[in-house]
Amino acid sequence: MLLDQINGPQDLKDLSLEELEKLSEEIRQFLIEKLSVTGGHLAPNLGVVELTLVLHYLFDSPKDKFLFDVGHQSYVHKILTGRKDRFDTLREYKGLCGFVKRSESEHDVWEAGHSSTSLSGAMGMALARDLKGEDNRVVAIIGDGALTGGMALEALNHIGDEKKNLIVVLNDNEMSIAPNVGAMHHYLSKIRTDRHYQKAKDELHHLLNKIPAIGGKLAKTAERFKDSLKYLLVSGILFEQFGFTYLGPVDGHDMEQMIDLFKQADSIPGPVLVHVITVKGKGYSPAEADSFKWHGITPYKIESGQVVKAVGPPMYTDVFGNTLIELAEKDARIVAVTPAMPGGSGLLKFAERYPNRMIDVGIAEQHAATMSAALAMEGMKPVYAVYSTFLQRAYDQVVHDICRQNANVVFAIDRAGFVGPDGETHQGVYDIAFLRHIPNLAIMMPKDENELRRMMKTAIDYNDGPIAVRYPRMSGLGVKMDEELLPLPIGKWETLREGDSAVILAMGPMIQVAEEAAELLKRDGLNVQIVNARFIKPLDEEMLLSFASEGKHILVIEESSELGGFGSAVMEFYSLRGIYGMPVRIMGVPDIFVEHGSIKEQRVEVGLTGERAAMEMKNMLPSRQKRATGQ
């Protein structure tokens, strides 16, 4: 096999076009086989096999810089840069990362788990190159979906003005994770399908090349005519107006055409945008037929395309989506808002039932937040469904437009806590720290799927400002669902287990960790109280004051940042009220980025286990209690 002979990009340089095409077939089969076992982002990588091969064939990584936007389309890049032997460990604990990872290889120069960043990164690298007097190329590979992100448009504006030498590869497959939406999508569709423009442009280019020498005014006239032809046949020519030389569109699976076009791009001074048309899921019929489903996939059977799924209770995400439909049937104010994640956020059924009340803004988290504020001010009840990690991108809008104006927006924060194989770029462990200090915002987290339903009802009924419910990326506990949806009293916690001199405060999946710790402590004769601290803000002040009056030791367990998290809120409560010396200890996510692996492995890595909690509680208790239990 040719693939066995490829250990780095230099091994591609002497291959013929026929050999490159054979290699592309081998890489595609390699991906299909490996990901059937590990899972991962299959469809995006099947779509960029030829494109990635051509880039590495023509350019010289790592001297030349490749910036992938987003990093999950980099599997082929990893294969070509010496990591194919590690693909059995893809997305596993201590294994190969599913995104670009600078510590993995000198060829990985830019890390991105969030979209729309590559153009800004490319501009920074081009500026640094010129300031240092170097001569390398800078190539940013961005998807058409990512162009809806405001950051990408800001970068296009700056790059076109500065006129630095760099190449932007627009990988146009009409998809982000879900099908693309918006004006940019329609604009690209027009370019993609306008064969009259492409034919006329090619014929004119051929005609001009046949003239031996064009000098002076004639040359300028010819170029002006060429530009006029573009405006005549394709309105806008957006990228050229931004200051780019636009080349394409070109078939992203025809390597001969791409090699010619990229050679041309490399010879043109200033910024060049190469428009490449690819098929997401190319070469594997199930992925081509449903690239949305196969964007990120769990293990599957190659022959049938059947996905291997665990049987059990519904995912929290699905409970959210079904409950929202139930609530929307009785409340016409409810509108669902998503930044390009209708499937991942559990809103596909809602979109089918209420298409006019489902708003997908594309990859535009900031716009979604501010738009939700305005919807709320006009009497609607927007439910902004967003992953915890992506809500980070809209922080200013949450502060300035939603909370400051006290708009009745509901945040449905999915993937709160550890997320498993997606790793550090997607961990939902920071939202408590960056949300709880904002005035007017209430925050909840359910202990099980039934409580999630009740929190959704609470949030919809709440009219005193913005309110957030955060929930994890996992299945529920299989508890019985209430037939009637009843709201929860705002700011009131729930005692799940009575105890005497010590209490564990926990929320969400950490309730199970607290229960495990309590059982271990019970064996040693210690009875600890367990409280479901389901309201992160406002706190249950009455209960916290009772702990102080009873002299209880408090252990806070949270699957979120220890710095500025829920435990910090508890300690601040006592400090601000002059209650000093309260024995409070925090177990959470330390000041590190936790990498990919299973959620269980991630919890063990940071010590969020029942055994550790029991040990922490024992260490907190007064010595007289330890002596009573033989400690």
C-alpha positions in Angstrom: 0.0 0.0 0.0 1.1 3.5 -0.8 -0.1 4.7 2.6 2.4 2.5 4.4 5.2 4.5 2.7 3.9 7.9 3.8 5.6 8.9 7.1 5.6 12.7 6.4 4.7 15.3 3.9 8.0 15.0 2.1 7.0 11.5 1.0 4.3 13.0 -1.2 6.6 15.2 -3.3 7.7 12.6 -5.9 4.3 10.9 -6.3 2.6 11.0 -9.7 -1.0 12.3 -10.0 -2.1 8.7 -10.5 -0.4 7.7 -7.3 -1.9 10.6 -5.4 -5.3 9.5 -6.5 -4.6 5.9 -5.4 -3.4 7.3 -2.0 -6.6 9.2 -1.6 -8.6 6.0 -1.9 -6.4 4.3 0.6 -6.7 7.2 3.1 -10.5 7.2 2.7 -10.7 3.5 3.4 -8.3 3.9 6.4 -10.6 6.5 7.9 -13.7 4.4 7.4 -12.1 1.4 9.1 -10.5 3.2 12.0 -13.4 5.4 12.9 -15.8 2.4 12.8 -14.1 1.3 16.0 -13.2 4.6 17.7 -15.9 6.9 16.4 -15.1 10.5 15.5 -15.7 13.2 12.9 -16.0 11.0 9.8 -17.9 13.0 7.3 -15.9 16.2 7.5 -12.6 14.3 7.0 -13.9 12.1 4.1 -14.7 15.4 2.4 -11.2 16.9 2.6 -9.0 13.9 1.6 -8.0 15.2 -1.8 -7.8 18.8 -0.6 -5.4 18.0 2.2 -3.3 15.8 0.0 -2.9 18.6 -2.6 -2.0 21.2 0.1 0.8 18.9 1.5 1.9 17.9 -2.0 2.4 21.6 -3.1 3.4 23.3 0.1 6.0 22.6 2.8 4.6 22.0 6.3 5.7 22.9 8.9 7.6 25.8 7.4 4.4 26.7 5.6 1.5 27.1 8.1 -1.8 25.3 7.7 -4.6 26.6 10.0 -7.6 24.4 10.1 -11.0 25.9 11.0 -12.3 23.8 12.8 -9.6 21.3 13.9 -11.9 18.2 13.6 -11.3 18.3 9.8 -7.6 17.5 10.4 -7.6 13.7 10.4 -6.0 13.5 7.0 -3.5 16.1 8.0 -2.6 13.9 11.0 -2.3 10.8 8.8 0.1 12.6 6.4 2.3 14.0 9.2 3.4 10.8 10.9 0.4 9.9 13.2 -1.4 7.2 11.3 0.0 4.5 13.6 -1.8 6.2 16.6 -5.3 6.2 15.1 -6.4 3.3 17.2 -6.2 5.7 20.1 -8.2 8.5 18.5 -10.2 10.6 21.1 -9.2 8.1 23.9 -7.7 9.0 27.2 -4.0 9.9 26.6 -4.5 9.0 22.9 -4.6 11.0 19.7 -6.6 14.2 19.9 -9.6 14.6 17.7 -8.6 18.2 17.0 -5.4 19.9 15.9 -3.0 19.7 18.9 0.2 21.7 19.0 1.9 19.4 21.5 1.3 16.4 19.2 3.2 17.6 16.2 5.2 20.5 14.8 2.8 20.4 11.8 -0.1 21.4 14.1 0.4 25.2 14.3 -3.1 26.3 15.3 -5.6 24.7 17.7 -9.3 25.3 17.2 -12.3 23.5 18.6 -14.5 26.5 17.9 -15.1 27.8 14.4 -14.3 31.1 12.6 -10.9 31.6 14.2 -8.5 30.5 11.4 -8.6 33.7 9.4 -7.6 35.9 12.4 -4.9 33.3 13.2 -3.6 33.4 9.6 -3.4 37.2 9.6 -1.4 37.1 12.8 1.0 34.6 11.4 1.4 36.5 8.1 2.1 39.7 10.1 4.7 37.9 12.2 6.3 36.4 9.1 6.7 39.8 7.5 8.0 41.5 10.6 10.6 38.8 11.0 11.6 38.9 7.3 10.6 35.3 6.7 9.2 33.8 3.4 6.8 31.0 4.4 3.3 30.7 3.1 0.2 30.9 5.4 -2.8 28.9 4.4 -6.2 29.0 6.3 -8.7 26.3 5.6 -12.2 27.5 6.5 -15.6 26.0 5.9 -18.5 27.8 4.4 -20.5 27.5 7.6 -17.8 29.2 9.6 -18.0 32.3 7.4 -21.3 33.1 9.2 -19.2 33.8 12.3 -18.7 37.5 12.8 -15.0 36.9 13.7 -14.4 35.5 10.2 -15.9 38.6 8.6 -13.9 40.9 10.8 -10.7 39.0 9.7 -11.7 39.1 6.0 -12.1 42.9 6.3 -8.7 43.3 7.9 -6.8 40.9 5.6 -8.2 42.5 2.5 -7.2 46.0 3.7 -3.6 45.0 4.7 -3.0 43.0 1.5 -0.7 40.5 3.1 0.3 37.4 1.2 -1.8 34.5 2.4 -4.2 31.9 0.9 -7.7 31.3 2.3 -9.2 28.0 1.2 -12.9 28.0 1.4 -14.0 24.4 1.8 -17.6 24.7 0.6 -19.7 21.6 1.3 -23.0 23.4 2.1 -22.8 22.2 5.7 -21.4 23.2 9.1 -22.6 20.4 11.5 -26.2 21.0 10.3 -27.1 22.3 6.9 -26.0 25.9 6.5 -28.4 28.9 6.7 -28.3 32.6 5.9 -27.4 35.0 3.3 -23.7 33.9 3.0 -25.0 30.4 2.3 -27.2 31.6 -0.5 -24.5 33.8 -1.9 -22.1 30.8 -2.1 -24.8 28.7 -3.6 -25.2 31.2 -6.4 -21.5 31.1 -7.2 -21.4 27.3 -6.9 -24.2 26.7 -9.4 -23.6 29.6 -11.9 -22.0 27.6 -14.7 -22.4 30.5 -17.2 -20.1 32.6 -15.1 -17.5 29.9 -14.8 -17.6 29.1 -18.5 -17.3 32.7 -19.5 -14.5 33.4 -17.1 -12.5 30.4 -18.4 -13.1 31.3 -22.0 -12.0 34.9 -21.5 -8.9 33.8 -19.5 -8.0 31.4 -22.4 -8.5 34.2 -24.9 -6.3 36.7 -23.1 -3.5 34.1 -22.7 -3.4 33.5 -26.5 -2.5 37.2 -27.1 1.4 37.3 -27.2 1.8 40.6 -25.5 -0.7 43.0 -24.0 0.8 46.3 -23.1 -0.4 49.5 -21.5 -4.0 50.5 -22.0 -5.0 47.3 -23.6 -3.9 45.2 -20.6 -5.8 47.5 -18.2 -8.9 47.5 -20.5 -8.8 43.7 -20.6 -8.6 43.4 -16.9 -11.4 45.9 -16.4 -13.5 43.9 -18.9 -12.8 40.7 -16.9 -13.9 42.4 -13.7 -17.0 43.8 -15.5 -17.9 40.3 -16.6 -17.8 39.1 -13.0 -20.3 41.8 -12.0 -22.5 41.1 -15.0 -22.8 37.4 -14.3 -22.5 37.1 -10.5 -23.8 40.0 -8.5 -21.6 41.2 -5.6 -18.3 39.4 -6.0 -18.1 39.8 -2.3 -14.6 38.4 -1.8 -13.0 40.6 -4.5 -14.7 43.6 -2.9 -13.1 42.6 0.4 -9.7 42.9 -1.4 -9.1 39.2 -2.2 -8.2 37.7 -5.6 -11.0 35.1 -6.0 -10.2 31.8 -7.7 -12.7 29.0 -8.3 -14.9 27.4 -7.7 -13.0 24.1 -8.3 -14.0 20.5 -7.7 -12.4 19.6 -4.4 -12.1 15.9 -5.4 -10.3 16.6 -8.7 -6.6 16.8 -7.7 -5.3 17.8 -11.1 -7.6 20.9 -11.2 -6.7 21.8 -7.6 -3.0 21.5 -8.2 -3.2 23.9 -11.1 -5.4 26.4 -9.2 -3.2 26.4 -6.1 -0.1 26.9 -8.2 -1.8 29.9 -9.6 -2.9 31.1 -6.2 0.7 30.8 -4.9 1.9 33.1 -7.7 -0.5 36.0 -7.0 0.6 38.7 -4.6 -1.7 39.7 -1.8 -4.6 37.7 -0.3 -6.1 35.0 -2.4 -9.3 33.0 -1.8 -9.6 29.6 -3.4 -13.2 28.4 -3.5 -13.2 24.5 -3.3 -16.4 22.5 -3.6 -16.3 19.3 -1.7 -18.8 16.6 -0.7 -19.1 15.9 3.0 -18.9 12.2 3.6 -17.3 11.6 0.2 -16.7 7.9 -0.6 -18.9 6.3 2.1 -22.5 6.1 1.0 -24.1 6.3 4.4 -22.1 9.4 5.2 -22.8 11.0 1.8 -26.5 10.4 2.2 -26.7 11.9 5.7 -23.6 14.0 6.4 -25.4 15.6 9.4 -25.7 12.3 11.2 -22.2 11.3 10.2 -20.5 14.6 11.1 -19.5 13.2 14.5 -20.3 9.5 14.9 -20.0 6.8 17.5 -18.7 3.3 16.5 -20.6 1.7 13.6 -20.7 -1.3 11.3 -19.0 -0.5 8.0 -21.1 -2.7 5.7 -24.5 -1.6 6.9 -23.7 1.8 8.4 -25.6 0.8 11.5 -24.5 2.9 14.5 -23.7 1.0 17.7 -25.8 2.6 20.4 -26.2 1.9 24.1 -29.7 1.1 25.3 -30.9 3.0 28.3 -32.6 6.1 29.5 -33.0 9.1 27.2 -30.2 11.7 27.0 -30.7 14.9 28.9 -30.6 16.7 25.5 -33.6 14.7 24.2 -35.5 15.3 27.5 -35.0 19.0 27.0 -36.2 19.0 23.4 -39.3 16.9 24.1 -40.2 19.0 27.2 -39.8 22.2 25.1 -42.4 20.9 22.6 -44.7 20.0 25.5 -44.4 23.5 26.9 -44.7 25.2 23.5 -48.1 23.5 22.9 -49.5 25.6 25.7 -47.4 28.8 25.4 -47.3 30.5 22.0 -44.6 32.9 23.3 -41.9 30.2 23.2 -39.3 30.5 20.4 -36.3 28.2 20.1 -33.0 29.8 19.1 -29.8 27.9 18.1 -26.4 28.8 16.6 -26.2 26.1 14.0 -26.8 23.2 16.5 -30.5 22.1 16.0 -29.5 18.4 16.2 -26.9 18.6 18.9 -29.2 20.7 21.0 -32.2 18.3 20.7 -34.4 20.7 18.6 -35.0 18.8 15.4 -38.4 17.6 16.6 -39.3 21.1 17.7 -38.3 22.4 14.3 -40.7 19.9 12.6 -43.5 20.7 15.0 -43.0 24.5 15.0 -40.9 25.6 12.0 -41.9 29.2 12.4 -40.8 29.3 16.0 -37.4 27.7 15.4 -34.6 30.1 14.6 -31.2 28.8 13.5 -28.9 31.7 13.0 -25.9 29.7 11.9 -22.5 29.9 13.6 -23.3 33.3 15.3 -23.5 32.9 19.0 -23.3 36.6 19.7 -26.1 37.5 17.3 -28.2 34.8 18.8 -27.9 36.2 22.3 -28.7 39.8 21.4 -31.5 38.8 19.1 -33.0 36.7 22.0 -32.9 39.8 24.2 -34.9 41.7 21.6 -37.4 38.8 21.2 -37.9 38.8 25.0 -38.5 42.6 25.1 -41.2 42.2 22.5 -43.1 39.7 24.7 -41.7 36.4 23.3 -40.1 33.7 25.4 -36.8 32.9 23.6 -35.1 29.7 24.7 -31.5 30.0 23.6 -30.2 26.4 23.3 -26.4 26.4 23.3 -23.5 24.2 24.4 -21.7 25.6 27.5 -18.4 25.9 25.6 -20.1 27.9 22.8 -21.8 30.3 25.2 -18.4 31.5 26.0 -18.3 33.2 22.6 -21.3 35.4 23.5 -20.2 36.6 26.9 -20.4 40.3 26.3 -23.9 40.0 24.8 -25.1 38.0 27.8 -23.8 40.8 30.1 -24.7 43.9 28.1 -27.8 43.0 26.1 -29.5 40.3 28.1 -28.7 40.6 31.8 -28.2 44.4 32.0 -31.6 44.9 30.3 -33.1 42.1 32.5 -34.5 40.4 29.4 -36.6 37.3 30.0 -34.3 34.9 28.1 -34.1 31.2 28.9 -30.6 29.7 28.5 -30.7 26.0 27.9 -27.0 25.2 28.5 -26.2 21.8 27.1 -22.9 19.8 27.6 -22.4 21.4 31.1 -19.5 19.6 32.9 -17.1 17.2 31.2 -17.9 16.2 27.6 -15.6 13.2 27.1 -13.8 12.6 23.8 -14.2 16.1 22.5 -11.9 17.2 25.2 -10.5 20.5 26.4 -11.9 22.8 23.7 -15.4 21.6 24.5 -15.4 21.1 28.3 -18.4 22.8 29.8 -16.8 23.6 33.1 -16.5 27.4 33.0 -20.1 28.7 32.6 -20.8 28.9 36.3 -17.7 31.0 36.9 -18.5 33.4 34.0 -22.2 33.6 34.6 -23.0 33.6 38.3 -21.5 37.1 39.0 -23.7 38.8 36.4 -26.6 40.7 38.0 -30.2 39.6 37.3 -29.3 36.0 36.1 -30.7 32.9 37.9 -28.9 29.5 37.3 -30.2 26.0 37.9 -28.9 22.4 37.4 -31.1 19.2 37.7 -30.2 16.1 39.6 -32.1 13.9 37.1 -34.2 14.1 33.9 -37.5 14.6 35.8 -36.0 17.6 37.6 -34.8 18.9 34.2 -38.5 18.9 33.1 -39.5 20.8 36.2 -36.7 23.3 35.7 -37.9 23.9 32.1 -41.3 24.7 33.4 -39.7 26.9 36.1 -37.8 28.8 33.5 -40.7 29.4 31.2 -42.9 30.6 34.1 -40.1 32.9 35.3 -40.7 36.5 34.4 -38.2 38.4 36.6 -35.3 38.3 34.1 -32.9 35.8 32.4 -32.7 32.3 33.8 -30.4 29.4 32.8 -30.7 25.7 33.2 -27.5 23.7 32.6 -27.4 19.9 32.0 -24.8 17.3 31.2 -23.8 15.3 28.1 -25.1 12.0 29.2 -28.2 9.8 29.6 -30.6 10.4 32.5 -31.0 8.1 35.4 -34.2 6.4 34.3 -36.4 8.0 37.0 -40.1 8.2 36.8 -41.4 11.3 35.1 -44.1 13.4 36.7 -47.3 13.5 34.7 -47.9 17.1 35.6 -45.2 19.7 35.1 -44.8 21.8 38.2 -42.3 24.7 38.7 -39.7 24.7 41.5 -39.5 27.4 44.2 -36.7 29.7 43.0 -33.6 29.5 45.2 -34.7 26.5 47.3 -32.5 23.5 47.7 -33.5 19.9 48.5 -32.2 17.6 51.3 -31.8 14.1 49.8 -30.2 12.5 52.9 -30.3 13.6 56.5 -27.0 13.9 58.5 -25.6 15.3 61.7 -22.4 17.3 61.8 -21.4 17.5 58.1 -23.1 18.2 54.7 -22.2 17.6 51.1 -23.5 20.2 48.6 -23.7 18.9 45.1 -25.7 19.3 41.9 -26.3 17.4 38.7 -24.3 14.2 38.2 -22.2 15.1 41.3 -25.2 14.0 43.4 -24.2 10.4 42.6 -20.7 11.1 43.7 -22.0 12.5 46.9 -24.2 9.4 47.5 -21.2 7.2 46.9 -19.2 9.2 49.5 -22.0 9.1 52.0 -22.2 5.3 51.7 -18.5 5.0 52.3 -18.6 7.3 55.3 -21.6 5.4 56.7 -19.5 2.3 57.0 -17.2 4.3 59.3 -20.2 5.5 61.4 -20.4 8.9 59.9 -23.8 10.2 58.7 -23.5 13.2 56.4 -26.3 15.3 55.0 -26.6 15.4 51.2 -28.2 18.5 49.7 -29.2 18.9 46.1 -28.0 22.5 45.5 -30.1 22.8 42.4 -30.0 26.6 42.4 -26.5 27.8 41.8 -27.9 31.4 41.9 -29.7 32.5 43.9 -28.3 30.4 46.8 -30.6 28.9 49.5 -29.6 31.5 52.1 -31.9 30.1 54.7 -30.2 26.7 54.5 -26.7 28.1 54.4 -27.5 30.1 57.6 -28.8 26.9 59.3 -25.5 25.2 58.5 -23.7 28.0 60.3 -25.9 27.9 63.3 -25.5 24.1 63.6 -21.8 24.3 63.1 -21.8 21.9 60.2 -18.8 21.2 58.0 -19.5 21.7 54.3 -18.0 19.9 51.3 -18.9 21.3 47.9 -18.6 18.9 44.9 -19.0 20.5 41.5 -18.0 19.4 38.0 -17.0 22.9 37.2 -14.1 25.3 37.8 -13.0 25.5 41.4 -12.0 29.1 40.7 -15.1 31.3 40.8 -17.5 28.3 40.8 -20.3 27.3 43.1 -18.0 26.5 46.0 -16.6 30.1 45.7 -20.2 31.4 45.9 -20.8 29.5 49.2 -17.6 30.9 50.7 -18.4 34.4 49.5 -21.9 34.1 51.1 -20.4 33.5 54.6 -17.6 36.1 54.2 -20.0 38.9 53.0 -22.2 38.2 56.1 -19.3 38.3 58.5 -19.6 34.6 59.3 -16.0 33.7 59.6 -14.3 30.4 60.2 -16.9 28.3 58.4 -15.3 24.9 57.5 -15.9 24.8 53.7 -13.9 22.7 51.3 -14.3 22.6 47.5 -13.9 19.7 45.2 -14.1 20.7 41.5 -12.1 21.1 38.4 -8.6 22.5 39.2 -6.9 25.3 37.3 -5.9 23.1 34.3 -7.4 22.2 30.9 -8.7 18.6 31.1 -8.0 16.7 27.8 -10.0 14.1 26.0 -11.0 10.7 27.3 -14.2 9.2 28.8 -16.1 11.4 31.3 -15.3 8.8 33.9 -11.6 9.1 33.2 -11.8 12.8 33.3 -13.5 12.8 36.7 -10.9 10.4 38.1 -8.1 12.6 36.7 -9.3 15.6 38.8 -10.4 13.5 41.8 -14.2 13.9 41.4 -14.9 10.4 42.9 -16.8 9.1 45.9 -13.6 7.8 47.4 -11.9 11.1 47.2 -15.0 12.9 48.6 -15.2 10.5 51.5 -11.5 11.2 52.3 -11.9 14.9 52.0 -14.8 14.8 54.5 -12.9 12.7 57.0 -10.0 15.2 56.8 -12.4 18.0 57.6 -14.0 16.5 60.6 -12.9 17.5 64.1 -10.4 15.1 65.7 -13.0 13.9 68.3 -15.2 12.6 65.6 -12.3 10.9 63.9 -11.4 9.2 67.1 -14.9 8.0 67.5 -14.7 6.2 64.2 -11.2 4.9 64.7 -9.6 7.3 62.2 
